[in-house]
Amino acid sequence: MKERETRLISIENRFSPITEQYRNVRTSIQFAASSGQSLKLLLVTSTEQEEGKTTLASNLAVVMSETNQKVLLVDGDLRRATAGKYFNSFSTRAKGLSSLLSNSRTMPEEAIQSTQVKNLDFLPAGPIPPNPSELLNSNRLNEILGQLEEQYDFVIIDSPPLLVVTDAQIFSSKVDGVILVVRENRTKRNNLIKCKNLLKQSNARLVGFVYNGAKSTSTGNYKYYKY
């Protein structure tokens, strides 16, 4: 059965207040990168499920591509792939990240898919493997990220939540920066502290937090992101 496509506000309404919030996040990242430290490889994660990380990663990839830079969105959740639904991708059936990790002879271009958005490509998670953490915690992932870094201006990775499995912590040690999504009335303060400590243990660079779910009088009940 065909996977259901989920709508992206940054594609459907480029001039909405919500889309502008995603551009604000993009600008903040660009300012952070201007300090001299590279931010080509970005990890988007959260403390737990249902906090909006995949929505942020997907929309951020779209607005990043608006600047005429070549962008790749990677579904790094090898257990519960969800990013593909935004681009109508058969993410668990086609070749993907798990295929690249499992077979060193598989090249990234064999798994990368084009999207309906100019300058934006998508790397699905691929078939669900029996050992996601072991696959990620390997030199093969370093090789893949190095290849992708050469091919794209920005690589945005959507990973599982930090407190659910160890995958996000593994990713965090291999990227240039981490964005942590926080959801109003859901994310717990003690969980944020735990995540910060986990990232510190991995020597990861926490670029900042994106506050999700706040209501604005100017946008009615729309949910938007602040950086």
WOTA-V161428 format. One record per residue. N is the residue number from 0. RES is the residue in one letter. D_LAST is the distance of its C-alpha to the last C-alpha in Angstrom with 1 decimal. Layout:
<<N RES D_LAST> <N RES D_LAST>>
//
This chain:
<<0 M 37.8> <1 K 35.1> <2 E 31.5> <3 R 29.8> <4 E 27.3> <5 T 24.0> <6 R 22.6> <7 L 19.4> <8 I 18.0> <9 S 16.8> <10 I 20.5> <11 E 22.2> <12 N 20.6> <13 R 19.0> <14 F 18.7> <15 S 17.3> <16 P 14.4> <17 I 12.8> <18 T 13.4> <19 E 11.9> <20 Q 8.5> <21 Y 9.0> <22 R 10.2> <23 N 7.2> <24 V 5.6> <25 R 9.2> <26 T 9.5> <27 S 7.0> <28 I 9.1> <29 Q 12.2> <30 F 11.8> <31 A 11.6> <32 A 14.6> <33 S 16.4> <34 S 17.1> <35 G 19.9> <36 Q 18.7> <37 S 18.8> <38 L 16.0> <39 K 18.3> <40 L 18.2> <41 L 14.9> <42 L 15.1> <43 V 13.1> <44 T 14.4> <45 S 14.3> <46 T 16.7> <47 E 19.1> <48 Q 20.0> <49 E 18.8> <50 E 15.1> <51 G 14.0> <52 K 13.5> <53 T 16.1> <54 T 15.0> <55 L 11.6> <56 A 13.6> <57 S 16.2> <58 N 14.3> <59 L 12.2> <60 A 15.7> <61 V 17.1> <62 V 14.9> <63 M 15.2> <64 S 18.9> <65 E 19.0> <66 T 19.0> <67 N 22.4> <68 Q 21.3> <69 K 22.8> <70 V 20.4> <71 L 21.5> <72 L 19.9> <73 V 21.6> <74 D 22.4> <75 G 22.6> <76 D 23.6> <77 L 27.4> <78 R 28.2> <79 R 26.5> <80 A 25.4> <81 T 23.4> <82 A 21.5> <83 G 24.9> <84 K 25.1> <85 Y 22.6> <86 F 25.0> <87 N 28.2> <88 S 28.9> <89 F 31.5> <90 S 29.3> <91 T 31.6> <92 R 34.8> <93 A 34.3> <94 K 33.9> <95 G 30.5> <96 L 28.8> <97 S 31.4> <98 S 34.2> <99 L 33.0> <100 L 32.8> <101 S 36.2> <102 N 38.1> <103 S 37.8> <104 R 39.8> <105 T 37.2> <106 M 35.2> <107 P 31.6> <108 E 32.9> <109 E 35.1> <110 A 32.1> <111 I 29.4> <112 Q 29.4> <113 S 28.6> <114 T 26.5> <115 Q 26.9> <116 V 24.1> <117 K 25.2> <118 N 24.1> <119 L 22.6> <120 D 24.7> <121 F 24.4> <122 L 25.9> <123 P 26.7> <124 A 27.2> <125 G 30.9> <126 P 33.6> <127 I 32.7> <128 P 34.3> <129 P 36.0> <130 N 34.3> <131 P 30.6> <132 S 29.8> <133 E 32.9> <134 L 32.1> <135 L 28.6> <136 N 29.9> <137 S 32.2> <138 N 32.8> <139 R 32.8> <140 L 29.0> <141 N 28.7> <142 E 31.1> <143 I 29.3> <144 L 25.9> <145 G 27.8> <146 Q 29.4> <147 L 26.2> <148 E 24.6> <149 E 27.7> <150 Q 27.6> <151 Y 24.0> <152 D 21.4> <153 F 18.6> <154 V 19.2> <155 I 16.6> <156 I 18.0> <157 D 17.6> <158 S 19.2> <159 P 20.6> <160 P 18.9> <161 L 19.4> <162 L 21.7> <163 V 23.8> <164 V 25.3> <165 T 25.3> <166 D 24.3> <167 A 20.6> <168 Q 21.6> <169 I 24.1> <170 F 21.7> <171 S 19.3> <172 S 22.2> <173 K 22.8> <174 V 19.6> <175 D 17.8> <176 G 14.4> <177 V 12.9> <178 I 9.6> <179 L 10.2> <180 V 9.7> <181 V 10.4> <182 R 12.4> <183 E 13.6> <184 N 17.3> <185 R 17.6> <186 T 15.9> <187 K 18.1> <188 R 17.4> <189 N 20.2> <190 N 19.0> <191 L 15.7> <192 I 18.1> <193 K 20.3> <194 C 17.7> <195 K 16.7> <196 N 20.5> <197 L 21.1> <198 L 18.7> <199 K 20.4> <200 Q 23.7> <201 S 22.9> <202 N 21.9> <203 A 18.6> <204 R 15.8> <205 L 12.6> <206 V 9.9> <207 G 7.1> <208 F 6.1> <209 V 4.9> <210 Y 6.6> <211 N 9.4> <212 G 12.6> <213 A 12.1> <214 K 14.8> <215 S 14.9> <216 T 18.3> <217 S 17.8> <218 T 17.2> <219 G 19.6> <220 N 19.0> <221 Y 16.5> <222 K 13.6> <223 Y 10.2> <224 Y 6.7> <225 K 3.8> <226 Y 0.0>>
//
